[in-house]
Amino acid sequence: MRAMMFPACVILAAAPALAGEMYGTVTEAGRPVEGASVEARCGAKAYPAARTDKGGSYHLAVQEKGKCTLTVQHKGQSPSLEVASYDEGVQIDLVLELKGGAYTVRRK
């Protein structure tokens, strides 16, 4: 009887995306903003702020899906923007603009 050899199989299980995972960059005048903090509030639940890195990138993992508010803390100001959270991760690139001494934030 001949021995049968089966090739070794590697099963990779991808981690499912967290509900409401949000990530992106924060820029001002076309340049990345390092050290700003981005926080999320979805319904009554607030999530801790994530600091932007050298490239202006941030990452938040929220549990809720639906309407959320992102707030960017930068140079003593806190402009906010309403966004939507989904089952899949969502990229939200943010642009800070200084208008009349006050910062505003919008999606890129």
N, CA, C and O atoms as CSV, one atom per row, in Angstrom:
chain,resi,resn,atom,element,x,y,z
A,1,MET,N,N,0.828,-1.167,0.000
A,1,MET,CA,C,0.000,0.000,0.000
A,1,MET,C,C,0.880,1.239,0.000
A,1,MET,O,O,1.877,1.321,0.717
A,2,ARG,N,N,0.507,2.140,-0.772
A,2,ARG,CA,C,1.294,3.343,-0.920
A,2,ARG,C,C,0.820,4.410,0.062
A,2,ARG,O,O,-0.383,4.641,0.186
A,3,ALA,N,N,1.733,5.053,0.752
A,3,ALA,CA,C,1.371,6.101,1.710
A,3,ALA,C,C,1.017,7.370,0.945
A,3,ALA,O,O,1.715,7.781,0.018
A,4,MET,N,N,-0.074,7.968,1.358
A,4,MET,CA,C,-0.488,9.216,0.719
A,4,MET,C,C,0.061,10.380,1.530
A,4,MET,O,O,-0.032,10.410,2.757
A,5,MET,N,N,0.618,11.307,0.830
A,5,MET,CA,C,1.149,12.483,1.501
A,5,MET,C,C,0.292,13.674,1.120
A,5,MET,O,O,0.040,13.934,-0.056
A,6,PHE,N,N,-0.141,14.379,2.127
A,6,PHE,CA,C,-0.950,15.572,1.896
A,6,PHE,C,C,-0.086,16.799,2.131
A,6,PHE,O,O,0.685,16.840,3.090
A,7,PRO,N,N,-0.202,17.771,1.292
A,7,PRO,CA,C,0.578,18.988,1.513
A,7,PRO,C,C,0.090,19.695,2.781
A,7,PRO,O,O,-1.096,19.677,3.109
A,8,ALA,N,N,1.008,20.294,3.455
A,8,ALA,CA,C,0.645,21.043,4.665
A,8,ALA,C,C,-0.151,22.270,4.254
A,8,ALA,O,O,0.217,22.990,3.326
A,9,CYS,N,N,-1.214,22.486,4.940
A,9,CYS,CA,C,-2.058,23.648,4.649
A,9,CYS,C,C,-1.948,24.641,5.793
A,9,CYS,O,O,-1.979,24.286,6.971
A,10,VAL,N,N,-1.825,25.829,5.418
A,10,VAL,CA,C,-1.791,26.901,6.410
A,10,VAL,C,C,-3.089,27.670,6.273
A,10,VAL,O,O,-3.434,28.175,5.205
A,11,ILE,N,N,-3.776,27.741,7.357
A,11,ILE,CA,C,-5.043,28.459,7.357
A,11,ILE,C,C,-4.822,29.784,8.055
A,11,ILE,O,O,-4.446,29.838,9.226
A,12,LEU,N,N,-5.059,30.832,7.323
A,12,LEU,CA,C,-4.920,32.167,7.889
A,12,LEU,C,C,-6.307,32.725,8.126
A,12,LEU,O,O,-7.115,32.846,7.204
A,13,ALA,N,N,-6.559,33.049,9.328
A,13,ALA,CA,C,-7.848,33.644,9.653
A,13,ALA,C,C,-7.641,35.134,9.836
A,13,ALA,O,O,-6.935,35.575,10.743
A,14,ALA,N,N,-8.256,35.884,8.978
A,14,ALA,CA,C,-8.142,37.334,9.090
A,14,ALA,C,C,-9.002,37.808,10.248
A,14,ALA,O,O,-10.138,37.366,10.422
A,15,ALA,N,N,-8.455,38.692,11.017
A,15,ALA,CA,C,-9.222,39.253,12.125
A,15,ALA,C,C,-10.328,40.117,11.539
A,15,ALA,O,O,-10.074,40.932,10.652
A,16,PRO,N,N,-11.540,39.949,12.022
A,16,PRO,CA,C,-12.616,40.761,11.485
A,16,PRO,C,C,-12.432,42.220,11.881
A,16,PRO,O,O,-11.932,42.520,12.965
A,17,ALA,N,N,-12.836,43.118,11.003
A,17,ALA,CA,C,-12.747,44.540,11.322
A,17,ALA,C,C,-13.702,44.852,12.465
A,17,ALA,O,O,-14.803,44.309,12.541
A,18,LEU,N,N,-13.275,45.704,13.319
A,18,LEU,CA,C,-14.118,46.112,14.438
A,18,LEU,C,C,-15.239,46.997,13.917
A,18,LEU,O,O,-15.033,47.796,13.003
A,19,ALA,N,N,-16.417,46.855,14.496
A,19,ALA,CA,C,-17.509,47.739,14.115
A,19,ALA,C,C,-17.082,49.157,14.431
A,19,ALA,O,O,-16.643,49.447,15.544
A,20,GLY,N,N,-17.211,50.032,13.465
A,20,GLY,CA,C,-16.906,51.431,13.702
A,20,GLY,C,C,-15.440,51.787,13.672
A,20,GLY,O,O,-15.077,52.875,14.119
A,21,GLU,N,N,-14.590,50.932,13.173
A,21,GLU,CA,C,-13.173,51.266,13.091
A,21,GLU,C,C,-13.012,52.476,12.173
A,21,GLU,O,O,-13.504,52.484,11.045
A,22,MET,N,N,-12.309,53.509,12.679
A,22,MET,CA,C,-12.085,54.726,11.907
A,22,MET,C,C,-10.593,55.016,11.870
A,22,MET,O,O,-9.898,54.878,12.876
A,23,TYR,N,N,-10.114,55.416,10.711
A,23,TYR,CA,C,-8.700,55.737,10.572
A,23,TYR,C,C,-8.558,56.772,9.466
A,23,TYR,O,O,-9.465,56.956,8.654
A,24,GLY,N,N,-7.419,57.441,9.440
A,24,GLY,CA,C,-7.183,58.424,8.398
A,24,GLY,C,C,-6.032,59.325,8.767
A,24,GLY,O,O,-5.177,58.972,9.579
A,25,THR,N,N,-6.023,60.499,8.155
A,25,THR,CA,C,-4.977,61.480,8.420
A,25,THR,C,C,-5.602,62.823,8.751
A,25,THR,O,O,-6.751,63.105,8.412
A,26,VAL,N,N,-4.802,63.644,9.428
A,26,VAL,CA,C,-5.186,65.029,9.701
A,26,VAL,C,C,-4.127,65.908,9.050
A,26,VAL,O,O,-2.933,65.742,9.298
A,27,THR,N,N,-4.575,66.855,8.205
A,27,THR,CA,C,-3.650,67.769,7.545
A,27,THR,C,C,-4.104,69.210,7.755
A,27,THR,O,O,-5.269,69.491,8.038
A,28,GLU,N,N,-3.130,70.112,7.604
A,28,GLU,CA,C,-3.408,71.551,7.629
A,28,GLU,C,C,-2.531,72.168,6.553
A,28,GLU,O,O,-1.320,71.945,6.539
A,29,ALA,N,N,-3.116,72.927,5.666
A,29,ALA,CA,C,-2.393,73.561,4.559
A,29,ALA,C,C,-1.588,72.527,3.762
A,29,ALA,O,O,-0.476,72.813,3.319
A,30,GLY,N,N,-2.146,71.333,3.583
A,30,GLY,CA,C,-1.511,70.293,2.787
A,30,GLY,C,C,-0.412,69.519,3.493
A,30,GLY,O,O,0.212,68.646,2.889
A,31,ARG,N,N,-0.164,69.823,4.764
A,31,ARG,CA,C,0.889,69.132,5.517
A,31,ARG,C,C,0.285,68.317,6.654
A,31,ARG,O,O,-0.723,68.715,7.238
A,32,PRO,N,N,0.903,67.170,6.973
A,32,PRO,CA,C,0.391,66.349,8.073
A,32,PRO,C,C,0.517,67.076,9.411
A,32,PRO,O,O,1.478,67.809,9.648
A,33,VAL,N,N,-0.460,66.862,10.268
A,33,VAL,CA,C,-0.469,67.455,11.604
A,33,VAL,C,C,-0.050,66.379,12.598
A,33,VAL,O,O,-0.765,65.398,12.804
A,34,GLU,N,N,1.107,66.570,13.210
A,34,GLU,CA,C,1.611,65.622,14.214
A,34,GLU,C,C,1.198,66.090,15.606
A,34,GLU,O,O,1.267,67.280,15.914
A,35,GLY,N,N,0.773,65.154,16.441
A,35,GLY,CA,C,0.477,65.449,17.840
A,35,GLY,C,C,-0.916,65.964,18.137
A,35,GLY,O,O,-1.222,66.270,19.289
A,36,ALA,N,N,-1.769,66.068,17.129
A,36,ALA,CA,C,-3.167,66.425,17.392
A,36,ALA,C,C,-3.850,65.199,17.971
A,36,ALA,O,O,-3.386,64.078,17.763
A,37,SER,N,N,-4.939,65.394,18.689
A,37,SER,CA,C,-5.679,64.227,19.159
A,37,SER,C,C,-7.050,64.216,18.499
A,37,SER,O,O,-7.694,65.251,18.330
A,38,VAL,N,N,-7.473,63.011,18.133
A,38,VAL,CA,C,-8.760,62.809,17.476
A,38,VAL,C,C,-9.567,61.885,18.373
A,38,VAL,O,O,-9.129,60.778,18.685
A,39,GLU,N,N,-10.743,62.337,18.787
A,39,GLU,CA,C,-11.595,61.500,19.632
A,39,GLU,C,C,-12.951,61.338,18.978
A,39,GLU,O,O,-13.366,62.154,18.156
A,40,ALA,N,N,-13.634,60.269,19.358
A,40,ALA,CA,C,-14.947,59.970,18.790
A,40,ALA,C,C,-15.990,59.889,19.894
A,40,ALA,O,O,-15.715,59.432,21.003
A,41,ARG,N,N,-17.184,60.341,19.566
A,41,ARG,CA,C,-18.351,60.164,20.424
A,41,ARG,C,C,-19.451,59.609,19.534
A,41,ARG,O,O,-19.848,60.226,18.546
A,42,CYS,N,N,-19.936,58.421,19.912
A,42,CYS,CA,C,-20.994,57.754,19.161
A,42,CYS,C,C,-22.140,57.522,20.141
A,42,CYS,O,O,-22.010,56.746,21.088
A,43,GLY,N,N,-23.255,58.195,19.908
A,43,GLY,CA,C,-24.351,58.122,20.868
A,43,GLY,C,C,-23.900,58.714,22.188
A,43,GLY,O,O,-23.353,59.817,22.227
A,44,ALA,N,N,-24.128,57.983,23.271
A,44,ALA,CA,C,-23.742,58.460,24.602
A,44,ALA,C,C,-22.335,58.025,24.990
A,44,ALA,O,O,-21.847,58.396,26.057
A,45,LYS,N,N,-21.680,57.246,24.140
A,45,LYS,CA,C,-20.370,56.704,24.491
A,45,LYS,C,C,-19.239,57.508,23.861
A,45,LYS,O,O,-19.234,57.762,22.656
A,46,ALA,N,N,-18.281,57.906,24.698
A,46,ALA,CA,C,-17.098,58.620,24.218
A,46,ALA,C,C,-15.919,57.651,24.200
A,46,ALA,O,O,-15.800,56.786,25.068
A,47,TYR,N,N,-15.055,57.804,23.205
A,47,TYR,CA,C,-13.880,56.954,23.072
A,47,TYR,C,C,-12.631,57.794,23.281
A,47,TYR,O,O,-12.595,58.964,22.901
A,48,PRO,N,N,-11.610,57.204,23.883
A,48,PRO,CA,C,-10.370,57.949,24.140
A,48,PRO,C,C,-9.749,58.468,22.852
A,48,PRO,O,O,-9.855,57.856,21.790
A,49,ALA,N,N,-9.109,59.599,22.982
A,49,ALA,CA,C,-8.475,60.242,21.838
A,49,ALA,C,C,-7.249,59.451,21.379
A,49,ALA,O,O,-6.546,58.836,22.182
A,50,ALA,N,N,-7.015,59.483,20.079
A,50,ALA,CA,C,-5.808,58.903,19.489
A,50,ALA,C,C,-4.963,60.066,18.992
A,50,ALA,O,O,-5.480,60.987,18.360
A,51,ARG,N,N,-3.679,60.027,19.273
A,51,ARG,CA,C,-2.766,61.083,18.823
A,51,ARG,C,C,-2.288,60.786,17.410
A,51,ARG,O,O,-2.036,59.637,17.049
A,52,THR,N,N,-2.170,61.839,16.623
A,52,THR,CA,C,-1.666,61.667,15.263
A,52,THR,C,C,-0.151,61.493,15.292
A,52,THR,O,O,0.540,62.101,16.109
A,53,ASP,N,N,0.352,60.659,14.391
A,53,ASP,CA,C,1.794,60.405,14.314
A,53,ASP,C,C,2.456,61.413,13.374
A,53,ASP,O,O,1.827,62.384,12.954
A,54,LYS,N,N,3.711,61.180,13.050
A,54,LYS,CA,C,4.480,62.077,12.171
A,54,LYS,C,C,3.788,62.345,10.839
A,54,LYS,O,O,3.854,63.450,10.302
A,55,GLY,N,N,3.135,61.333,10.323
A,55,GLY,CA,C,2.454,61.462,9.041
A,55,GLY,C,C,1.039,61.988,9.158
A,55,GLY,O,O,0.322,62.067,8.160
A,56,GLY,N,N,0.620,62.357,10.389
A,56,GLY,CA,C,-0.737,62.857,10.610
A,56,GLY,C,C,-1.775,61.758,10.732
A,56,GLY,O,O,-2.971,62.049,10.760
A,57,SER,N,N,-1.350,60.492,10.806
A,57,SER,CA,C,-2.289,59.362,10.848
A,57,SER,C,C,-2.850,59.126,12.246
A,57,SER,O,O,-2.172,59.343,13.250
A,58,TYR,N,N,-4.097,58.679,12.289
A,58,TYR,CA,C,-4.753,58.286,13.538
A,58,TYR,C,C,-5.548,57.008,13.297
A,58,TYR,O,O,-5.815,56.633,12.155
A,59,HIS,N,N,-5.921,56.345,14.390
A,59,HIS,CA,C,-6.723,55.128,14.308
A,59,HIS,C,C,-7.586,55.039,15.565
A,59,HIS,O,O,-7.078,55.126,16.683
A,60,LEU,N,N,-8.884,54.865,15.374
A,60,LEU,CA,C,-9.824,54.709,16.480
A,60,LEU,C,C,-10.627,53.430,16.276
A,60,LEU,O,O,-11.005,53.103,15.152
A,61,ALA,N,N,-10.880,52.723,17.341
A,61,ALA,CA,C,-11.720,51.527,17.272
A,61,ALA,C,C,-12.927,51.761,18.169
A,61,ALA,O,O,-12.822,51.741,19.395
A,62,VAL,N,N,-14.072,51.982,17.536
A,62,VAL,CA,C,-15.316,52.205,18.276
A,62,VAL,C,C,-16.224,51.010,18.086
A,62,VAL,O,O,-16.109,50.295,17.091
A,63,GLN,N,N,-17.118,50.788,19.018
A,63,GLN,CA,C,-17.977,49.607,18.955
A,63,GLN,C,C,-19.311,49.864,18.274
A,63,GLN,O,O,-19.897,48.949,17.694
A,64,GLU,N,N,-19.790,51.084,18.336
A,64,GLU,CA,C,-21.090,51.398,17.758
A,64,GLU,C,C,-20.981,51.695,16.273
A,64,GLU,O,O,-19.921,52.062,15.765
A,65,LYS,N,N,-22.103,51.528,15.593
A,65,LYS,CA,C,-22.186,51.984,14.217
A,65,LYS,C,C,-23.322,52.994,14.146
A,65,LYS,O,O,-24.268,52.952,14.934
A,66,GLY,N,N,-23.208,53.892,13.196
A,66,GLY,CA,C,-24.205,54.949,13.069
A,66,GLY,C,C,-23.541,56.314,13.138
A,66,GLY,O,O,-22.370,56.471,12.792
A,67,LYS,N,N,-24.315,57.308,13.595
A,67,LYS,CA,C,-23.818,58.675,13.639
A,67,LYS,C,C,-22.816,58.865,14.774
A,67,LYS,O,O,-23.066,58.468,15.913
A,68,CYS,N,N,-21.684,59.474,14.447
A,68,CYS,CA,C,-20.635,59.767,15.425
A,68,CYS,C,C,-20.127,61.185,15.195
A,68,CYS,O,O,-20.326,61.768,14.129
A,69,THR,N,N,-19.474,61.723,16.206
A,69,THR,CA,C,-18.824,63.018,16.090
A,69,THR,C,C,-17.342,62.833,16.334
A,69,THR,O,O,-16.941,62.276,17.356
A,70,LEU,N,N,-16.521,63.300,15.395
A,70,LEU,CA,C,-15.075,63.308,15.583
A,70,LEU,C,C,-14.672,64.714,15.994
A,70,LEU,O,O,-15.103,65.695,15.388
A,71,THR,N,N,-13.844,64.806,17.024
A,71,THR,CA,C,-13.338,66.090,17.496
A,71,THR,C,C,-11.821,66.053,17.426
A,71,THR,O,O,-11.189,65.107,17.896
A,72,VAL,N,N,-11.246,67.089,16.838
A,72,VAL,CA,C,-9.792,67.201,16.720
A,72,VAL,C,C,-9.326,68.272,17.698
A,72,VAL,O,O,-9.748,69.426,17.610
A,73,GLN,N,N,-8.461,67.893,18.625
A,73,GLN,CA,C,-7.856,68.846,19.562
A,73,GLN,C,C,-6.537,69.294,18.954
A,73,GLN,O,O,-5.631,68.486,18.750
A,74,HIS,N,N,-6.432,70.607,18.663
A,74,HIS,CA,C,-5.218,71.123,18.033
A,74,HIS,C,C,-5.041,72.589,18.411
A,74,HIS,O,O,-5.945,73.401,18.212
A,75,LYS,N,N,-3.882,72.923,18.951
A,75,LYS,CA,C,-3.529,74.296,19.326
A,75,LYS,C,C,-4.609,74.951,20.181
A,75,LYS,O,O,-4.982,76.103,19.961
A,76,GLY,N,N,-5.105,74.195,21.163
A,76,GLY,CA,C,-6.088,74.732,22.111
A,76,GLY,C,C,-7.503,74.856,21.588
A,76,GLY,O,O,-8.367,75.413,22.265
A,77,GLN,N,N,-7.751,74.349,20.402
A,77,GLN,CA,C,-9.093,74.413,19.827
A,77,GLN,C,C,-9.618,73.010,19.555
A,77,GLN,O,O,-8.848,72.054,19.467
A,78,SER,N,N,-10.946,72.897,19.423
A,78,SER,CA,C,-11.580,71.578,19.288
A,78,SER,C,C,-12.672,71.572,18.223
A,78,SER,O,O,-13.846,71.430,18.565
A,79,PRO,N,N,-12.327,71.719,16.949
A,79,PRO,CA,C,-13.369,71.636,15.922
A,79,PRO,C,C,-13.898,70.205,15.797
A,79,PRO,O,O,-13.165,69.238,16.004
A,80,SER,N,N,-15.184,70.091,15.454
A,80,SER,CA,C,-15.846,68.781,15.355
A,80,SER,C,C,-16.500,68.595,14.001
A,80,SER,O,O,-16.760,69.548,13.266
A,81,LEU,N,N,-16.757,67.316,13.698
A,81,LEU,CA,C,-17.372,66.946,12.426
A,81,LEU,C,C,-18.211,65.697,12.637
A,81,LEU,O,O,-17.767,64.752,13.289
A,82,GLU,N,N,-19.435,65.687,12.084
A,82,GLU,CA,C,-20.269,64.485,12.154
A,82,GLU,C,C,-19.862,63.530,11.042
A,82,GLU,O,O,-19.652,63.935,9.899
A,83,VAL,N,N,-19.755,62.250,11.401
A,83,VAL,CA,C,-19.388,61.197,10.455
A,83,VAL,C,C,-20.269,59.982,10.725
A,83,VAL,O,O,-21.024,59.960,11.697
A,84,ALA,N,N,-20.171,58.994,9.879
A,84,ALA,CA,C,-20.916,57.747,10.078
A,84,ALA,C,C,-19.934,56.608,10.312
A,84,ALA,O,O,-18.873,56.544,9.690
A,85,SER,N,N,-20.302,55.722,11.208
A,85,SER,CA,C,-19.521,54.527,11.517
A,85,SER,C,C,-20.272,53.326,10.943
A,85,SER,O,O,-21.498,53.253,11.023
A,86,TYR,N,N,-19.523,52.386,10.363
A,86,TYR,CA,C,-20.123,51.226,9.721
A,86,TYR,C,C,-19.560,49.937,10.303
A,86,TYR,O,O,-18.661,49.974,11.144
A,87,ASP,N,N,-20.086,48.793,9.857
A,87,ASP,CA,C,-19.553,47.500,10.273
A,87,ASP,C,C,-18.105,47.341,9.844
A,87,ASP,O,O,-17.280,46.815,10.591
A,88,GLU,N,N,-17.798,47.802,8.627
A,88,GLU,CA,C,-16.432,47.734,8.123
A,88,GLU,C,C,-15.694,48.985,8.586
A,88,GLU,O,O,-16.306,49.956,9.029
A,89,GLY,N,N,-14.374,48.945,8.475
A,89,GLY,CA,C,-13.593,50.130,8.786
A,89,GLY,C,C,-13.858,51.217,7.764
A,89,GLY,O,O,-14.220,50.934,6.622
A,90,VAL,N,N,-13.677,52.457,8.177
A,90,VAL,CA,C,-13.910,53.577,7.268
A,90,VAL,C,C,-12.748,54.557,7.376
A,90,VAL,O,O,-12.313,54.909,8.473
A,91,GLN,N,N,-12.253,54.991,6.219
A,91,GLN,CA,C,-11.175,55.970,6.189
A,91,GLN,C,C,-11.782,57.360,6.168
A,91,GLN,O,O,-12.618,57.682,5.323
A,92,ILE,N,N,-11.337,58.190,7.131
A,92,ILE,CA,C,-11.836,59.554,7.233
A,92,ILE,C,C,-10.619,60.471,7.324
A,92,ILE,O,O,-10.034,60.644,8.393
A,93,ASP,N,N,-10.250,61.054,6.186
A,93,ASP,CA,C,-9.142,62.002,6.152
A,93,ASP,C,C,-9.704,63.381,6.481
A,93,ASP,O,O,-10.698,63.816,5.899
A,94,LEU,N,N,-9.052,64.058,7.422
A,94,LEU,CA,C,-9.545,65.335,7.926
A,94,LEU,C,C,-8.615,66.474,7.538
A,94,LEU,O,O,-7.395,66.314,7.508
A,95,VAL,N,N,-9.213,67.631,7.240
A,95,VAL,CA,C,-8.459,68.828,6.897
A,95,VAL,C,C,-8.814,69.923,7.890
A,95,VAL,O,O,-9.981,70.289,8.032
A,96,LEU,N,N,-7.800,70.446,8.577
A,96,LEU,CA,C,-7.986,71.584,9.475
A,96,LEU,C,C,-7.767,72.862,8.685
A,96,LEU,O,O,-6.824,72.966,7.902
A,97,GLU,N,N,-8.656,73.843,8.900
A,97,GLU,CA,C,-8.511,75.138,8.247
A,97,GLU,C,C,-8.676,76.227,9.285
A,97,GLU,O,O,-9.593,76.177,10.104
A,98,LEU,N,N,-7.794,77.208,9.254
A,98,LEU,CA,C,-7.849,78.346,10.167
A,98,LEU,C,C,-8.589,79.479,9.467
A,98,LEU,O,O,-8.131,80.000,8.450
A,99,LYS,N,N,-9.745,79.855,10.026
A,99,LYS,CA,C,-10.569,80.914,9.442
A,99,LYS,C,C,-10.895,81.920,10.534
A,99,LYS,O,O,-11.585,81.594,11.500
A,100,GLY,N,N,-10.403,83.133,10.382
A,100,GLY,CA,C,-10.695,84.179,11.361
A,100,GLY,C,C,-10.204,83.831,12.758
A,100,GLY,O,O,-10.836,84.211,13.743
A,101,GLY,N,N,-9.094,83.118,12.859
A,101,GLY,CA,C,-8.529,82.759,14.155
A,101,GLY,C,C,-9.117,81.503,14.777
A,101,GLY,O,O,-8.666,81.068,15.836
A,102,ALA,N,N,-10.121,80.914,14.132
A,102,ALA,CA,C,-10.739,79.694,14.668
A,102,ALA,C,C,-10.559,78.553,13.667
A,102,ALA,O,O,-10.679,78.738,12.456
A,103,TYR,N,N,-10.268,77.366,14.210
A,103,TYR,CA,C,-10.120,76.191,13.359
A,103,TYR,C,C,-11.468,75.597,13.037
A,103,TYR,O,O,-12.376,75.571,13.869
A,104,THR,N,N,-11.585,75.109,11.789
A,104,THR,CA,C,-12.708,74.283,11.367
A,104,THR,C,C,-12.108,72.984,10.851
A,104,THR,O,O,-10.925,72.930,10.515
A,105,VAL,N,N,-12.923,71.943,10.787
A,105,VAL,CA,C,-12.469,70.662,10.261
A,105,VAL,C,C,-13.488,70.172,9.236
A,105,VAL,O,O,-14.698,70.315,9.410
A,106,ARG,N,N,-12.961,69.593,8.171
A,106,ARG,CA,C,-13.820,69.025,7.116
A,106,ARG,C,C,-13.163,67.757,6.603
A,106,ARG,O,O,-11.982,67.506,6.846
A,107,ARG,N,N,-13.943,66.970,5.895
A,107,ARG,CA,C,-13.394,65.780,5.229
A,107,ARG,C,C,-12.637,66.211,3.991
A,107,ARG,O,O,-12.998,67.180,3.323
A,108,LYS,N,N,-11.584,65.473,3.701
A,108,LYS,CA,C,-10.783,65.732,2.500
A,108,LYS,C,C,-11.543,65.304,1.275
A,108,LYS,O,O,-11.041,65.439,0.159
